């Protein structure tokens, strides 16, 4: 049986674990020189290098909770929760390898899973709540199961597309030059829903495309910063000129800007109307 049809059979049977399916797919992608698929498969096997590159299906929603030493994990106050749940602060970018994801699904007793909270955002929350506590993001186990299922579905759709193009290989796990040329011409990762992350710096994506994506991200940050400044200018703050100057000074320094915004949140009711915007910007800086 050809290697592509073998992969299809193994996916459909359900008898082969996801790691071995990915390894089988890695052989196919490598022999066909499909560098974008090869990079995606390696990311699933080894883990993603950063949150910007995770596939869309690995971005899931959660709930931020704080640790009460007497009562355990508790939901945070409603006013702060509203800010977080409207922003990226309550969003999980799962960079773990698919093996680690499976381990989390299998080893945890509870249907609810906890993940570490970005430390800079945690510092900001501690100031806002005036509490020296730790935070975590909780999500449902089913969210992780859906990641595994999405990977299987993508592999199946990919193998079907290869077969439709007449690219199936032989029993010796080899492909003809014609099959390799067809694959290079007709099989593109962007045609598979949910695989690409926010930054497509993988495989055969050009440096120009990568730089353009970086520029887009920076433009988004600057737009959000400009919006925050405009909103601060409308507030009756005695030190708003100093705050605006500090924000502008720290545009290129994410850590310093996060601290500035954290200090701004501690003003409480004075900045209540712009808390959602501050929370959104903090989420982008995390």
C-alpha positions as CSV (number, residue, x, y, z in Angstrom):
1,X,0.0,0.0,0.0
2,X,1.3,3.5,-0.8
3,X,2.4,5.7,2.1
4,X,-0.3,8.3,1.5
5,X,-3.1,5.7,1.5
6,X,-1.5,4.0,4.5
7,X,-1.7,7.3,6.4
8,X,-5.4,7.7,5.5
9,X,-6.1,4.2,6.7
10,X,-4.3,4.7,10.0
11,X,-6.2,8.0,10.7
12,X,-9.6,6.5,9.9
13,X,-9.0,3.3,11.9
14,X,-8.3,5.2,15.2
15,X,-5.8,2.5,16.2
16,X,-2.7,4.7,15.7
17,X,-1.8,7.4,18.2
18,X,-1.6,11.0,17.0
19,X,2.2,11.2,17.5
20,X,2.8,8.2,15.1
21,X,0.4,9.7,12.6
22,X,2.3,12.9,12.6
23,X,5.6,11.1,12.2
24,X,4.2,9.2,9.2
25,X,3.0,12.6,7.7
26,X,6.4,14.1,8.4
27,X,8.0,11.4,6.1
28,X,5.6,12.3,3.4
29,X,6.1,16.1,3.8
30,X,9.8,15.7,3.8
31,X,10.0,13.5,0.7
32,X,7.7,15.9,-1.2
33,X,9.6,18.9,0.1
34,X,6.5,20.5,1.5
35,X,8.4,22.7,3.9
36,X,5.3,24.5,5.3
37,X,3.6,21.2,6.2
38,X,6.9,19.9,7.6
39,X,7.2,22.9,9.9
40,X,3.7,22.6,11.1
41,X,4.1,18.9,11.8
42,X,7.4,19.5,13.7
43,X,5.7,22.2,15.7
44,X,3.0,19.7,16.7
45,X,5.5,17.1,17.6
46,X,8.0,19.3,19.4
47,X,5.9,22.2,20.6
48,X,5.5,25.7,19.1
49,X,8.4,28.2,19.7
50,X,6.2,31.0,20.7
51,X,2.5,32.0,21.0
52,X,2.6,34.0,17.8
53,X,3.2,30.9,15.7
54,X,0.6,28.6,17.2
55,X,-2.1,27.3,14.9
56,X,-5.5,29.0,15.2
57,X,-7.2,25.8,16.7
58,X,-4.7,26.1,19.6
59,X,-6.0,29.5,20.7
60,X,-8.8,28.8,23.2
61,X,-10.8,30.8,25.8
62,X,-10.4,30.4,29.5
63,X,-11.4,32.0,32.8
64,X,-8.9,33.9,35.0
65,X,-9.0,32.8,38.7
66,X,-7.0,33.8,41.8
67,X,-5.7,31.5,44.5
68,X,-7.3,31.9,48.0
69,X,-5.3,29.9,50.5
70,X,-8.4,29.2,52.6
71,X,-10.9,28.5,49.8
72,X,-8.8,27.5,46.8
73,X,-9.2,28.9,43.3
74,X,-11.8,31.6,43.1
75,X,-13.3,33.8,40.3
76,X,-11.9,37.3,40.4
77,X,-14.1,40.4,41.1
78,X,-16.7,41.1,38.4
79,X,-15.4,44.5,37.4
80,X,-11.9,43.2,36.8
81,X,-13.2,40.0,35.2
82,X,-15.1,42.1,32.7
83,X,-12.0,43.7,31.5
84,X,-10.1,40.4,31.2
85,X,-12.8,38.5,29.5
86,X,-13.1,41.1,26.8
87,X,-9.4,40.9,26.0
88,X,-6.6,38.5,25.2
89,X,-5.8,38.2,29.0
90,X,-8.2,35.3,29.3
91,X,-7.1,33.7,26.0
92,X,-4.8,30.6,26.0
93,X,-2.2,30.1,23.3
94,X,-1.2,26.4,23.8
95,X,2.4,26.0,22.6
96,X,2.9,22.5,24.1
97,X,3.7,19.5,21.9
98,X,0.7,17.3,21.0
99,X,2.1,14.6,23.3
100,X,1.9,17.1,26.2
101,X,-1.6,18.0,25.2
102,X,-2.6,14.4,25.3
103,X,-0.9,13.9,28.7
104,X,-3.0,16.8,30.1
105,X,-6.1,15.2,28.8
106,X,-5.4,11.8,30.2
107,X,-3.7,12.5,33.5
108,X,-5.9,15.2,35.1
109,X,-8.8,14.0,37.2
110,X,-10.9,17.2,36.9
111,X,-12.6,18.4,33.7
112,X,-11.2,21.8,34.4
113,X,-7.5,22.4,33.6
114,X,-5.3,25.2,34.9
115,X,-2.5,27.0,33.0
116,X,0.0,29.6,34.2
117,X,-0.9,33.3,33.9
118,X,1.5,35.8,32.1
119,X,3.6,37.2,34.9
120,X,3.5,40.9,33.8
121,X,-0.3,40.7,33.6
122,X,-0.3,39.0,37.1
123,X,1.7,42.0,38.5
124,X,-0.9,44.4,37.0
125,X,-3.8,42.5,38.5
126,X,-2.1,42.3,41.9
127,X,-1.8,46.1,41.9
128,X,-5.4,46.6,40.7
129,X,-6.8,44.2,43.4
130,X,-4.2,45.2,46.1
131,X,-3.7,41.5,46.7
132,X,-0.5,39.5,46.7
133,X,-2.0,36.3,45.2
134,X,-1.2,34.1,42.2
135,X,-3.4,33.7,39.1
136,X,-4.2,31.0,36.6
137,X,-6.3,30.6,33.5
138,X,-8.8,27.7,33.6
139,X,-10.3,25.9,30.6
140,X,-12.3,22.8,30.0
141,X,-10.7,19.5,29.1
142,X,-12.9,19.4,25.9
143,X,-10.9,22.3,24.5
144,X,-7.8,20.2,24.5
145,X,-9.6,17.2,23.0
146,X,-10.7,19.4,20.1
147,X,-7.0,20.3,19.4
148,X,-6.1,16.6,19.0
149,X,-9.2,16.1,16.8
150,X,-8.3,19.1,14.6
151,X,-4.8,17.8,14.0
152,X,-6.3,14.4,12.9
153,X,-8.8,16.1,10.6
154,X,-6.1,18.3,9.0
155,X,-3.9,15.2,8.4
156,X,-6.9,13.4,6.8
157,X,-7.9,16.3,4.6
158,X,-4.2,16.8,3.6
159,X,-3.8,13.1,2.6
160,X,-7.1,13.2,0.6
161,X,-5.9,16.3,-1.2
162,X,-2.7,14.5,-2.1
163,X,-4.6,11.5,-3.4
164,X,-6.9,13.8,-5.5
165,X,-3.8,15.3,-7.1
166,X,-2.5,11.8,-7.9
167,X,0.3,12.0,-5.3
168,X,0.2,8.7,-3.4
169,X,3.8,7.4,-3.5
170,X,4.7,3.7,-3.6
171,X,5.2,0.8,-1.2
172,X,8.8,1.8,-0.8
173,X,7.7,5.3,0.5
174,X,9.1,7.0,-2.6
175,X,7.5,9.6,-4.9
176,X,8.1,10.2,-8.6
177,X,9.5,13.5,-9.8
178,X,6.0,14.2,-11.3
179,X,4.4,13.7,-7.9
180,X,6.9,16.0,-6.3
181,X,6.3,18.7,-8.8
182,X,2.6,18.4,-8.4
183,X,2.9,18.7,-4.7
184,X,5.0,21.8,-4.9
185,X,2.6,23.4,-7.3
186,X,-0.8,22.4,-5.8
187,X,-0.5,21.6,-2.1
188,X,-0.4,24.7,0.1
189,X,-0.8,24.9,3.8
190,X,-2.9,28.1,3.8
191,X,-5.7,26.1,2.1
192,X,-6.2,24.0,5.3
193,X,-8.4,25.8,7.8
194,X,-6.9,26.7,11.2
195,X,-3.3,25.5,10.5
196,X,-1.7,28.9,10.1
197,X,-0.8,31.0,13.1
198,X,-0.5,34.8,13.4
199,X,3.0,34.8,12.0
200,X,3.7,32.6,9.0
201,X,7.4,32.5,9.5
202,X,7.7,28.8,8.4
203,X,8.9,26.7,5.5
204,X,8.7,28.4,2.1
205,X,7.2,31.7,3.3
206,X,9.4,34.5,2.1
207,X,11.3,37.0,4.3
208,X,9.3,39.8,2.8
209,X,6.1,38.1,3.9
210,X,7.5,37.6,7.4
211,X,8.6,41.3,7.7
212,X,5.2,42.4,6.5
213,X,3.6,40.4,9.2
214,X,5.9,41.9,11.8
215,X,5.1,45.3,10.5
216,X,1.4,44.6,10.8
217,X,1.7,43.5,14.4
218,X,3.7,46.6,15.3
219,X,1.1,48.8,13.5
220,X,-1.7,47.2,15.5
221,X,0.2,47.9,18.8
222,X,0.9,51.5,17.8
223,X,-2.8,52.0,16.8
224,X,-3.9,50.7,20.2
225,X,-1.4,52.9,22.0
226,X,-2.6,56.0,20.1
227,X,-6.1,55.1,21.0
228,X,-5.2,54.8,24.7
229,X,-3.5,58.2,24.6
230,X,-6.5,59.8,23.0
231,X,-8.8,58.4,25.7
232,X,-6.4,59.5,28.5
233,X,-6.4,63.1,27.1
234,X,-10.2,63.2,27.7
235,X,-9.8,62.1,31.4
236,X,-9.7,64.6,34.3
237,X,-6.3,63.4,35.4
238,X,-3.9,65.9,37.0
239,X,-0.8,64.0,35.7
240,X,-2.1,62.9,32.3
241,X,0.7,64.8,30.4
242,X,3.3,62.8,32.4
243,X,1.4,59.6,31.8
244,X,1.1,60.2,28.0
245,X,4.8,61.1,27.8
246,X,5.8,57.9,29.6
247,X,3.6,55.8,27.3
248,X,5.2,57.4,24.2
249,X,8.7,56.9,25.7
250,X,8.0,53.2,26.3
251,X,6.4,52.3,22.9
252,X,9.3,50.1,22.0
253,X,9.8,48.6,25.5
254,X,7.0,46.1,26.2
255,X,8.0,45.5,29.8
256,X,8.2,49.2,30.7
257,X,4.9,49.9,28.9
258,X,3.2,47.1,30.7
259,X,4.3,48.6,34.0
260,X,3.1,52.1,33.0
261,X,-0.3,50.7,32.1
262,X,-0.4,48.7,35.4
263,X,0.3,51.9,37.4
264,X,-2.5,53.5,35.4
265,X,-5.0,50.8,36.4
266,X,-4.3,51.5,40.1
267,X,-6.0,54.9,39.7
268,X,-9.2,52.9,39.9
269,X,-12.4,54.9,39.3
270,X,-10.5,57.8,37.6
271,X,-9.7,55.5,34.7
272,X,-12.8,53.2,34.9
273,X,-14.1,54.2,31.5
274,X,-10.9,53.1,29.7
275,X,-10.2,49.9,31.6
276,X,-11.3,47.7,28.7
277,X,-9.0,49.5,26.3
278,X,-6.1,49.1,28.8
279,X,-6.9,45.5,29.3
280,X,-6.9,44.9,25.5
281,X,-3.5,46.5,25.1
282,X,-2.0,44.6,28.0
283,X,-3.2,41.4,26.3
284,X,-1.4,42.3,23.1
285,X,1.8,43.1,25.1
286,X,1.8,39.7,27.0
